[in-house]
Amino acid sequence: MKQHLQSYFKHKSSILGLVVLLFLVGCSSGNSKSYPTLGTPSKQYTYEEILWPSQPGNLVYQAAGFVLDYSNAEFGYLSLKAPDLEVGMKAQVIKGEDVYTYTLQANQYVIVPLQSGDGSYQIKLLKQKEGNTYAVSGSLSIDVVLVDDFTTYLYPNQIVDYNKETKAIMKSFELTSSAETDLERVHAIYTYITDNIDYDYDKAKEAQTRFILPIIDETYLEEKGICFDYASLMTAMLRVQHIPTRVVTGMVEEGYHAWVEVYVEDIGWINPNIYFEEDWERIDPTFDAIGSKTTGYDIEDVY
């Protein structure tokens, strides 16, 4: 899995310093358990309050048929679309040593996150020449000042791709209808996913030969997926609840892995390096399901 994910994801050696609690969505189902604390009461958002990306056209760069709308860069995302050509189109989003590469679509906006914080970004628009060789069709540098550290993780993007018709989104509101705190909402969605989504061993074999983007409703409706699917589904279901959530990929002892980190007010980022003290131990349904533990969560990419 690592080889094919890394052909798409950027590479970096630094580990994000997150001094907080743990939350991990892994690659298999587990048994639900009660949460040790209810958390602080918080607003229950509605479907009408979901944050959707837009392209107002206030700040636009165009080159060789590519369109980059960066009007909402302060909210942590860019909108890009490619010309209608019979070749591959990609975009690279670069900040310092962070390089993320995304596949673009013709005449349809792809949303990509600005997850590297404030600062100067370079966006390169790439057109396929032959095989894995691409030529730069356009390049733009922009200075970004984000409204906060969390809004980036409240919108859909190419990795966490949902829209107004996504059925899993409606399920999210059903599952959290009686919840009064963000921790209860996290627990309700986590429990649903670990109790209902099975690990797809056939897809895992297929992922050895090609990169497969998560399709949220495919995972939700077919009730199966690999770790990348678990992470994308849960992230989508929490983002629409205005709970900042991000897909993380990296290494654990057993190999390449995808998990979820959730930000809860008054607690911080819940990530895979700390234990809960009561009913839950380390929250990783993959390794809980097989009765073992893993260590060494080494973050490489965040979406």
Sequence and secondary structure as in RCSB ss.txt:
>XXXX:A:sequence
MKQHLQSYFKHKSSILGLVVLLFLVGCSSGNSKSYPTLGTPSKQYTYEEILWPSQPGNLVYQAAGFVLDYSNAEF
GYLSLKAPDLEVGMKAQVIKGEDVYTYTLQANQYVIVPLQSGDGSYQIKLLKQKEGNTYAVSGSLSIDVVLVDDF
TTYLYPNQIVDYNKETKAIMKSFELTSSAETDLERVHAIYTYITDNIDYDYDKAKEAQTRFILPIIDETYLEEKG
ICFDYASLMTAMLRVQHIPTRVVTGMVEEGYHAWVEVYVEDIGWINPNIYFEEDWERIDPTFDAIGSKTTGYDIE
DVY
>XXXX:A:secstr
 HHHHHTTS          S      SS       S    B     GGG        SSEEEETTEEEE TTGGG
TEEEEEB S SS EEEEEEETTEEEEEE BBTB EEEE TT SEEEEEEEEEEEETTEEEEEEEEEEEE  S SS
GGGGS  SSS   TT HHHHHHHHHTTT  BHHHHHHHHHHHHHHH EE HHHHHHTTTS     HHHHHHHTEE
 HHHHHHHHHHHHHTTT  EEEEEEEETTEEEEEEEEEETTTEEE TTS  SSS  S  HHHHHTT      EEE
EE 
